[in-house]
Amino acid sequence: MATIRTTVKLPENEYEAMKALADRREISFTHALRQALQSELFIQSLVDRGAKLLVQEAQGDVQQLVFTQAADPATAPAAVRAESVSA
């Protein structure tokens, strides 16, 4: 597959978070960014089909991930928050 070189502008905190993730996984920044993109595409395909995304923490608590879209995606990113799921 051909690759395309591009430039991405990130806020410093997002750049540092992605760099820390890459370092922790011992992979390149580019590879970490590709993994993040693939994860987002997979999650979005589930959300588009009406799926609920649940996370069970080690102690057993379950939370639902809720994705929201910013009113103006050009100035504010979409957000994700976790809401507790009652047992």
Biopython code that builds the backbone (N, CA, C, O; Angstrom):
import numpy as np
from Bio.PDB.StructureBuilder import StructureBuilder

atoms = [
    (1, "MET", "N", (0.836, -1.164, 0.000)),
    (1, "MET", "CA", (0.000, 0.000, 0.000)),
    (1, "MET", "C", (0.896, 1.246, 0.000)),
    (1, "MET", "O", (1.869, 1.325, 0.750)),
    (2, "ALA", "N", (0.557, 2.193, -0.833)),
    (2, "ALA", "CA", (1.324, 3.438, -0.903)),
    (2, "ALA", "C", (1.086, 4.266, 0.351)),
    (2, "ALA", "O", (0.007, 4.217, 0.943)),
    (3, "THR", "N", (2.086, 5.016, 0.746)),
    (3, "THR", "CA", (1.928, 5.915, 1.883)),
    (3, "THR", "C", (2.000, 7.350, 1.398)),
    (3, "THR", "O", (2.613, 7.652, 0.374)),
    (4, "ILE", "N", (1.364, 8.218, 2.150)),
    (4, "ILE", "CA", (1.331, 9.644, 1.837)),
    (4, "ILE", "C", (1.896, 10.398, 3.018)),
    (4, "ILE", "O", (1.493, 10.169, 4.159)),
    (5, "ARG", "N", (2.821, 11.290, 2.752)),
    (5, "ARG", "CA", (3.380, 12.131, 3.808)),
    (5, "ARG", "C", (2.428, 13.294, 4.027)),
    (5, "ARG", "O", (1.968, 13.922, 3.074)),
    (6, "THR", "N", (2.138, 13.572, 5.283)),
    (6, "THR", "CA", (1.239, 14.674, 5.611)),
    (6, "THR", "C", (1.732, 15.375, 6.862)),
    (6, "THR", "O", (2.582, 14.857, 7.586)),
    (7, "THR", "N", (1.200, 16.534, 7.103)),
    (7, "THR", "CA", (1.512, 17.285, 8.313)),
    (7, "THR", "C", (0.244, 17.407, 9.130)),
    (7, "THR", "O", (-0.822, 17.712, 8.595)),
    (8, "VAL", "N", (0.358, 17.170, 10.418)),
    (8, "VAL", "CA", (-0.788, 17.253, 11.318)),
    (8, "VAL", "C", (-0.455, 18.241, 12.422)),
    (8, "VAL", "O", (0.611, 18.161, 13.032)),
    (9, "LYS", "N", (-1.358, 19.165, 12.677)),
    (9, "LYS", "CA", (-1.167, 20.103, 13.778)),
    (9, "LYS", "C", (-1.910, 19.562, 14.995)),
    (9, "LYS", "O", (-3.109, 19.291, 14.930)),
    (10, "LEU", "N", (-1.192, 19.407, 16.098)),
    (10, "LEU", "CA", (-1.779, 18.912, 17.338)),
    (10, "LEU", "C", (-1.477, 19.901, 18.452)),
    (10, "LEU", "O", (-0.414, 20.521, 18.469)),
    (11, "PRO", "N", (-2.417, 20.048, 19.386)),
    (11, "PRO", "CA", (-2.071, 20.812, 20.589)),
    (11, "PRO", "C", (-0.918, 20.086, 21.301)),
    (11, "PRO", "O", (-0.792, 18.865, 21.204)),
    (12, "GLU", "N", (-0.099, 20.835, 22.001)),
    (12, "GLU", "CA", (1.080, 20.253, 22.631)),
    (12, "GLU", "C", (0.731, 19.097, 23.559)),
    (12, "GLU", "O", (1.443, 18.094, 23.579)),
    (13, "ASN", "N", (-0.346, 19.216, 24.324)),
    (13, "ASN", "CA", (-0.703, 18.146, 25.259)),
    (13, "ASN", "C", (-1.082, 16.857, 24.528)),
    (13, "ASN", "O", (-0.790, 15.768, 25.021)),
    (14, "GLU", "N", (-1.725, 16.960, 23.362)),
    (14, "GLU", "CA", (-2.079, 15.767, 22.596)),
    (14, "GLU", "C", (-0.827, 15.137, 21.975)),
    (14, "GLU", "O", (-0.697, 13.914, 21.930)),
    (15, "TYR", "N", (0.089, 15.984, 21.496)),
    (15, "TYR", "CA", (1.351, 15.476, 20.964)),
    (15, "TYR", "C", (2.119, 14.723, 22.049)),
    (15, "TYR", "O", (2.596, 13.611, 21.824)),
    (16, "GLU", "N", (2.232, 15.333, 23.217)),
    (16, "GLU", "CA", (2.968, 14.708, 24.324)),
    (16, "GLU", "C", (2.305, 13.399, 24.754)),
    (16, "GLU", "O", (2.997, 12.431, 25.069)),
    (17, "ALA", "N", (0.979, 13.361, 24.770)),
    (17, "ALA", "CA", (0.267, 12.130, 25.149)),
    (17, "ALA", "C", (0.538, 11.020, 24.128)),
    (17, "ALA", "O", (0.761, 9.871, 24.510)),
    (18, "MET", "N", (0.520, 11.357, 22.831)),
    (18, "MET", "CA", (0.779, 10.355, 21.798)),
    (18, "MET", "C", (2.233, 9.899, 21.843)),
    (18, "MET", "O", (2.517, 8.715, 21.661)),
    (19, "LYS", "N", (3.146, 10.821, 22.080)),
    (19, "LYS", "CA", (4.564, 10.464, 22.188)),
    (19, "LYS", "C", (4.798, 9.545, 23.383)),
    (19, "LYS", "O", (5.547, 8.573, 23.283)),
    (20, "ALA", "N", (4.156, 9.851, 24.519)),
    (20, "ALA", "CA", (4.291, 9.012, 25.708)),
    (20, "ALA", "C", (3.726, 7.611, 25.451)),
    (20, "ALA", "O", (4.292, 6.614, 25.899)),
    (21, "LEU", "N", (2.612, 7.548, 24.732)),
    (21, "LEU", "CA", (2.021, 6.251, 24.391)),
    (21, "LEU", "C", (2.971, 5.452, 23.512)),
    (21, "LEU", "O", (3.181, 4.260, 23.739)),
    (22, "ALA", "N", (3.544, 6.104, 22.511)),
    (22, "ALA", "CA", (4.490, 5.423, 21.621)),
    (22, "ALA", "C", (5.703, 4.935, 22.407)),
    (22, "ALA", "O", (6.159, 3.806, 22.225)),
    (23, "ASP", "N", (6.215, 5.787, 23.272)),
    (23, "ASP", "CA", (7.383, 5.393, 24.078)),
    (23, "ASP", "C", (7.051, 4.213, 24.986)),
    (23, "ASP", "O", (7.848, 3.282, 25.103)),
    (24, "ARG", "N", (5.893, 4.241, 25.625)),
    (24, "ARG", "CA", (5.482, 3.161, 26.530)),
    (24, "ARG", "C", (5.350, 1.840, 25.781)),
    (24, "ARG", "O", (5.682, 0.782, 26.315)),
    (25, "ARG", "N", (4.863, 1.905, 24.542)),
    (25, "ARG", "CA", (4.694, 0.692, 23.741)),
    (25, "ARG", "C", (5.949, 0.327, 22.947)),
    (25, "ARG", "O", (6.007, -0.715, 22.294)),
    (26, "GLU", "N", (6.949, 1.205, 23.017)),
    (26, "GLU", "CA", (8.198, 1.014, 22.283)),
    (26, "GLU", "C", (7.961, 0.888, 20.783)),
    (26, "GLU", "O", (8.482, -0.009, 20.121)),
    (27, "ILE", "N", (7.147, 1.828, 20.264)),
    (27, "ILE", "CA", (6.869, 1.909, 18.836)),
    (27, "ILE", "C", (7.087, 3.358, 18.406)),
    (27, "ILE", "O", (7.226, 4.250, 19.244)),
    (28, "SER", "N", (7.116, 3.579, 17.109)),
    (28, "SER", "CA", (7.312, 4.941, 16.609)),
    (28, "SER", "C", (6.044, 5.778, 16.825)),
    (28, "SER", "O", (4.942, 5.253, 16.985)),
    (29, "PHE", "N", (6.244, 7.082, 16.823)),
    (29, "PHE", "CA", (5.113, 8.008, 16.925)),
    (29, "PHE", "C", (4.125, 7.739, 15.786)),
    (29, "PHE", "O", (2.913, 7.700, 15.999)),
    (30, "THR", "N", (4.657, 7.554, 14.578)),
    (30, "THR", "CA", (3.798, 7.306, 13.414)),
    (30, "THR", "C", (2.983, 6.031, 13.594)),
    (30, "THR", "O", (1.792, 6.006, 13.285)),
    (31, "HIS", "N", (3.619, 4.974, 14.090)),
    (31, "HIS", "CA", (2.894, 3.712, 14.298)),
    (31, "HIS", "C", (1.807, 3.888, 15.361)),
    (31, "HIS", "O", (0.704, 3.365, 15.208)),
    (32, "ALA", "N", (2.106, 4.613, 16.425)),
    (32, "ALA", "CA", (1.105, 4.866, 17.466)),
    (32, "ALA", "C", (-0.063, 5.662, 16.895)),
    (32, "ALA", "O", (-1.217, 5.384, 17.220)),
    (33, "LEU", "N", (0.222, 6.640, 16.055)),
    (33, "LEU", "CA", (-0.826, 7.435, 15.433)),
    (33, "LEU", "C", (-1.689, 6.584, 14.513)),
    (33, "LEU", "O", (-2.910, 6.732, 14.488)),
    (34, "ARG", "N", (-1.052, 5.689, 13.754)),
    (34, "ARG", "CA", (-1.818, 4.768, 12.882)),
    (34, "ARG", "C", (-2.719, 3.857, 13.708)),
    (34, "ARG", "O", (-3.875, 3.633, 13.350)),
    (35, "GLN", "N", (-2.184, 3.325, 14.827)),
    (35, "GLN", "CA", (-3.003, 2.464, 15.688)),
    (35, "GLN", "C", (-4.197, 3.225, 16.253)),
    (35, "GLN", "O", (-5.309, 2.701, 16.318)),
    (36, "ALA", "N", (-3.951, 4.473, 16.661)),
    (36, "ALA", "CA", (-5.041, 5.295, 17.199)),
    (36, "ALA", "C", (-6.110, 5.533, 16.132)),
    (36, "ALA", "O", (-7.305, 5.480, 16.423)),
    (37, "LEU", "N", (-5.681, 5.793, 14.910)),
    (37, "LEU", "CA", (-6.625, 6.004, 13.816)),
    (37, "LEU", "C", (-7.436, 4.745, 13.543)),
    (37, "LEU", "O", (-8.654, 4.812, 13.379)),
    (38, "GLN", "N", (-6.766, 3.600, 13.494)),
    (38, "GLN", "CA", (-7.481, 2.341, 13.260)),
    (38, "GLN", "C", (-8.473, 2.043, 14.380)),
    (38, "GLN", "O", (-9.576, 1.564, 14.120)),
    (39, "SER", "N", (-8.088, 2.323, 15.618)),
    (39, "SER", "CA", (-9.000, 2.128, 16.750)),
    (39, "SER", "C", (-10.212, 3.032, 16.614)),
    (39, "SER", "O", (-11.344, 2.596, 16.826)),
    (40, "GLU", "N", (-9.980, 4.290, 16.262)),
    (40, "GLU", "CA", (-11.090, 5.244, 16.101)),
    (40, "GLU", "C", (-12.027, 4.815, 14.987)),
    (40, "GLU", "O", (-13.246, 4.894, 15.138)),
    (41, "LEU", "N", (-11.474, 4.361, 13.871)),
    (41, "LEU", "CA", (-12.320, 3.905, 12.770)),
    (41, "LEU", "C", (-13.167, 2.705, 13.182)),
    (41, "LEU", "O", (-14.346, 2.633, 12.836)),
    (42, "PHE", "N", (-12.580, 1.769, 13.913)),
    (42, "PHE", "CA", (-13.318, 0.599, 14.393)),
    (42, "PHE", "C", (-14.425, 1.007, 15.358)),
    (42, "PHE", "O", (-15.565, 0.561, 15.234)),
    (43, "ILE", "N", (-14.077, 1.855, 16.319)),
    (43, "ILE", "CA", (-15.075, 2.308, 17.291)),
    (43, "ILE", "C", (-16.200, 3.068, 16.595)),
    (43, "ILE", "O", (-17.374, 2.856, 16.901)),
    (44, "GLN", "N", (-15.852, 3.946, 15.668)),
    (44, "GLN", "CA", (-16.880, 4.716, 14.968)),
    (44, "GLN", "C", (-17.803, 3.809, 14.166)),
    (44, "GLN", "O", (-19.000, 4.080, 14.077)),
    (45, "SER", "N", (-17.271, 2.736, 13.579)),
    (45, "SER", "CA", (-18.128, 1.813, 12.838)),
    (45, "SER", "C", (-19.133, 1.136, 13.773)),
    (45, "SER", "O", (-20.276, 0.895, 13.387)),
    (46, "LEU", "N", (-18.708, 0.832, 14.994)),
    (46, "LEU", "CA", (-19.634, 0.252, 15.975)),
    (46, "LEU", "C", (-20.694, 1.262, 16.391)),
    (46, "LEU", "O", (-21.880, 0.935, 16.436)),
    (47, "VAL", "N", (-20.276, 2.484, 16.694)),
    (47, "VAL", "CA", (-21.206, 3.536, 17.107)),
    (47, "VAL", "C", (-22.212, 3.810, 15.992)),
    (47, "VAL", "O", (-23.401, 3.989, 16.257)),
    (48, "ASP", "N", (-21.738, 3.843, 14.747)),
    (48, "ASP", "CA", (-22.628, 4.084, 13.611)),
    (48, "ASP", "C", (-23.710, 3.020, 13.491)),
    (48, "ASP", "O", (-24.798, 3.285, 12.980)),
    (49, "ARG", "N", (-23.409, 1.821, 13.961)),
    (49, "ARG", "CA", (-24.384, 0.723, 13.914)),
    (49, "ARG", "C", (-25.235, 0.653, 15.180)),
    (49, "ARG", "O", (-26.032, -0.271, 15.348)),
    (50, "GLY", "N", (-25.063, 1.637, 16.074)),
    (50, "GLY", "CA", (-25.880, 1.693, 17.281)),
    (50, "GLY", "C", (-25.340, 0.885, 18.446)),
    (50, "GLY", "O", (-26.050, 0.674, 19.429)),
    (51, "ALA", "N", (-24.110, 0.435, 18.357)),
    (51, "ALA", "CA", (-23.537, -0.361, 19.437)),
    (51, "ALA", "C", (-23.233, 0.507, 20.654)),
    (51, "ALA", "O", (-22.950, 1.699, 20.533)),
    (52, "LYS", "N", (-23.298, -0.115, 21.824)),
    (52, "LYS", "CA", (-22.863, 0.516, 23.061)),
    (52, "LYS", "C", (-21.487, -0.042, 23.388)),
    (52, "LYS", "O", (-21.246, -1.243, 23.261)),
    (53, "LEU", "N", (-20.596, 0.829, 23.806)),
    (53, "LEU", "CA", (-19.255, 0.390, 24.162)),
    (53, "LEU", "C", (-19.126, 0.394, 25.679)),
    (53, "LEU", "O", (-19.220, 1.440, 26.321)),
    (54, "LEU", "N", (-18.910, -0.779, 26.234)),
    (54, "LEU", "CA", (-18.807, -0.938, 27.673)),
    (54, "LEU", "C", (-17.383, -1.335, 28.043)),
    (54, "LEU", "O", (-16.729, -2.103, 27.338)),
    (55, "VAL", "N", (-16.922, -0.792, 29.167)),
    (55, "VAL", "CA", (-15.599, -1.111, 29.682)),
    (55, "VAL", "C", (-15.778, -1.654, 31.087)),
    (55, "VAL", "O", (-16.420, -1.026, 31.929)),
    (56, "GLN", "N", (-15.207, -2.826, 31.336)),
    (56, "GLN", "CA", (-15.244, -3.384, 32.676)),
    (56, "GLN", "C", (-13.865, -3.243, 33.292)),
    (56, "GLN", "O", (-12.881, -3.772, 32.775)),
    (57, "GLU", "N", (-13.808, -2.525, 34.402)),
    (57, "GLU", "CA", (-12.541, -2.304, 35.088)),
    (57, "GLU", "C", (-12.163, -3.542, 35.889)),
    (57, "GLU", "O", (-12.986, -4.431, 36.109)),
    (58, "ALA", "N", (-10.924, -3.587, 36.317)),
    (58, "ALA", "CA", (-10.400, -4.760, 37.015)),
    (58, "ALA", "C", (-11.235, -5.140, 38.234)),
    (58, "ALA", "O", (-11.417, -6.323, 38.521)),
    (59, "GLN", "N", (-11.746, -4.131, 38.956)),
    (59, "GLN", "CA", (-12.531, -4.429, 40.150)),
    (59, "GLN", "C", (-13.986, -4.767, 39.816)),
    (59, "GLN", "O", (-14.782, -5.018, 40.721)),
    (60, "GLY", "N", (-14.344, -4.777, 38.520)),
    (60, "GLY", "CA", (-15.670, -5.212, 38.110)),
    (60, "GLY", "C", (-16.633, -4.105, 37.738)),
    (60, "GLY", "O", (-17.689, -4.384, 37.171)),
    (61, "ASP", "N", (-16.302, -2.840, 38.040)),
    (61, "ASP", "CA", (-17.176, -1.731, 37.667)),
    (61, "ASP", "C", (-17.289, -1.656, 36.153)),
    (61, "ASP", "O", (-16.299, -1.816, 35.438)),
    (62, "VAL", "N", (-18.518, -1.407, 35.661)),
    (62, "VAL", "CA", (-18.755, -1.299, 34.227)),
    (62, "VAL", "C", (-19.146, 0.139, 33.900)),
    (62, "VAL", "O", (-19.982, 0.739, 34.575)),
    (63, "GLN", "N", (-18.533, 0.674, 32.861)),
    (63, "GLN", "CA", (-18.849, 2.020, 32.409)),
    (63, "GLN", "C", (-19.127, 1.976, 30.915)),
    (63, "GLN", "O", (-18.530, 1.193, 30.176)),
    (64, "GLN", "N", (-20.047, 2.836, 30.485)),
    (64, "GLN", "CA", (-20.328, 2.970, 29.068)),
    (64, "GLN", "C", (-19.578, 4.186, 28.535)),
    (64, "GLN", "O", (-19.617, 5.262, 29.132)),
    (65, "LEU", "N", (-18.900, 4.005, 27.417)),
    (65, "LEU", "CA", (-18.238, 5.130, 26.774)),
    (65, "LEU", "C", (-19.264, 5.856, 25.912)),
    (65, "LEU", "O", (-19.947, 5.243, 25.091)),
    (66, "VAL", "N", (-19.365, 7.170, 26.109)),
    (66, "VAL", "CA", (-20.331, 7.986, 25.373)),
    (66, "VAL", "C", (-19.543, 8.995, 24.546)),
    (66, "VAL", "O", (-18.732, 9.751, 25.081)),
    (67, "PHE", "N", (-19.785, 8.999, 23.256)),
    (67, "PHE", "CA", (-19.079, 9.887, 22.341)),
    (67, "PHE", "C", (-19.977, 11.052, 21.975)),
    (67, "PHE", "O", (-21.153, 10.865, 21.664)),
    (68, "THR", "N", (-19.423, 12.253, 22.013)),
    (68, "THR", "CA", (-20.180, 13.446, 21.651)),
    (68, "THR", "C", (-19.447, 14.193, 20.557)),
    (68, "THR", "O", (-18.219, 14.155, 20.481)),
    (69, "GLN", "N", (-20.192, 14.860, 19.724)),
    (69, "GLN", "CA", (-19.612, 15.635, 18.628)),
    (69, "GLN", "C", (-19.684, 17.107, 18.995)),
    (69, "GLN", "O", (-20.713, 17.578, 19.478)),
    (70, "ALA", "N", (-18.614, 17.824, 18.774)),
    (70, "ALA", "CA", (-18.565, 19.251, 19.062)),
    (70, "ALA", "C", (-19.486, 19.999, 18.101)),
    (70, "ALA", "O", (-19.710, 19.555, 16.975)),
    (71, "ALA", "N", (-20.012, 21.126, 18.546)),
    (71, "ALA", "CA", (-20.857, 21.950, 17.682)),
    (71, "ALA", "C", (-20.073, 22.430, 16.466)),
    (71, "ALA", "O", (-20.616, 22.514, 15.365)),
    (72, "ASP", "N", (-18.812, 22.740, 16.664)),
    (72, "ASP", "CA", (-17.944, 23.174, 15.574)),
    (72, "ASP", "C", (-16.670, 22.336, 15.590)),
    (72, "ASP", "O", (-15.711, 22.687, 16.276)),
    (73, "PRO", "N", (-16.646, 21.224, 14.838)),
    (73, "PRO", "CA", (-15.481, 20.340, 14.852)),
    (73, "PRO", "C", (-14.180, 21.019, 14.446)),
    (73, "PRO", "O", (-13.102, 20.515, 14.759)),
    (74, "ALA", "N", (-14.261, 22.148, 13.758)),
    (74, "ALA", "CA", (-13.040, 22.837, 13.344)),
    (74, "ALA", "C", (-12.331, 23.481, 14.530)),
    (74, "ALA", "O", (-11.112, 23.653, 14.507)),
    (75, "THR", "N", (-13.084, 23.836, 15.561)),
    (75, "THR", "CA", (-12.479, 24.526, 16.704)),
    (75, "THR", "C", (-12.447, 23.683, 17.970)),
    (75, "THR", "O", (-11.683, 23.980, 18.889)),
    (76, "ALA", "N", (-13.257, 22.650, 18.032)),
    (76, "ALA", "CA", (-13.294, 21.809, 19.237)),
    (76, "ALA", "C", (-13.451, 20.348, 18.813)),
    (76, "ALA", "O", (-14.304, 20.034, 17.983)),
    (77, "PRO", "N", (-12.649, 19.469, 19.368)),
    (77, "PRO", "CA", (-12.746, 18.060, 18.981)),
    (77, "PRO", "C", (-13.961, 17.377, 19.601)),
    (77, "PRO", "O", (-14.557, 17.867, 20.560)),
    (78, "ALA", "N", (-14.300, 16.248, 19.029)),
    (78, "ALA", "CA", (-15.316, 15.407, 19.653)),
    (78, "ALA", "C", (-14.769, 14.941, 20.995)),
    (78, "ALA", "O", (-13.559, 14.966, 21.221)),
    (79, "ALA", "N", (-15.644, 14.523, 21.867)),
    (79, "ALA", "CA", (-15.201, 14.118, 23.201)),
    (79, "ALA", "C", (-15.779, 12.747, 23.534)),
    (79, "ALA", "O", (-16.762, 12.301, 22.943)),
    (80, "VAL", "N", (-15.144, 12.104, 24.488)),
    (80, "VAL", "CA", (-15.645, 10.837, 24.998)),
    (80, "VAL", "C", (-15.655, 10.942, 26.514)),
    (80, "VAL", "O", (-14.740, 11.493, 27.127)),
    (81, "ARG", "N", (-16.709, 10.402, 27.100)),
    (81, "ARG", "CA", (-16.784, 10.370, 28.566)),
    (81, "ARG", "C", (-17.297, 8.995, 28.962)),
    (81, "ARG", "O", (-17.907, 8.284, 28.163)),
    (82, "ALA", "N", (-17.037, 8.641, 30.205)),
    (82, "ALA", "CA", (-17.493, 7.358, 30.731)),
    (82, "ALA", "C", (-18.618, 7.600, 31.707)),
    (82, "ALA", "O", (-18.532, 8.484, 32.560)),
    (83, "GLU", "N", (-19.674, 6.817, 31.584)),
    (83, "GLU", "CA", (-20.804, 6.889, 32.508)),
    (83, "GLU", "C", (-20.963, 5.532, 33.178)),
    (83, "GLU", "O", (-20.894, 4.495, 32.519)),
    (84, "SER", "N", (-21.176, 5.543, 34.480)),
    (84, "SER", "CA", (-21.369, 4.297, 35.210)),
    (84, "SER", "C", (-22.620, 3.597, 34.721)),
    (84, "SER", "O", (-23.630, 4.237, 34.429)),
    (85, "VAL", "N", (-22.545, 2.285, 34.636)),
    (85, "VAL", "CA", (-23.682, 1.454, 34.238)),
    (85, "VAL", "C", (-24.158, 0.750, 35.489)),
    (85, "VAL", "O", (-23.382, 0.077, 36.167)),
    (86, "SER", "N", (-25.445, 0.906, 35.797)),
    (86, "SER", "CA", (-25.953, 0.245, 37.007)),
    (86, "SER", "C", (-26.062, -1.254, 36.796)),
    (86, "SER", "O", (-26.352, -1.732, 35.699)),
    (87, "ALA", "N", (-25.823, -1.975, 37.872)),
    (87, "ALA", "CA", (-25.800, -3.431, 37.826)),
    (87, "ALA", "C", (-27.178, -4.004, 37.719)),
    (87, "ALA", "O", (-27.337, -5.224, 37.669)),
]
sb = StructureBuilder()
sb.init_structure("model")
sb.init_model(0)
sb.init_chain("A")
sb.init_seg("    ")
for serial, (resi, resn, name, xyz) in enumerate(atoms, 1):
    if name == "N":
        sb.init_residue(resn, " ", resi, " ")
    sb.init_atom(name, np.array(xyz, "f"), 0.0, 1.0, " ", f" {name:<3s}", serial, name[0])
structure = sb.get_structure()
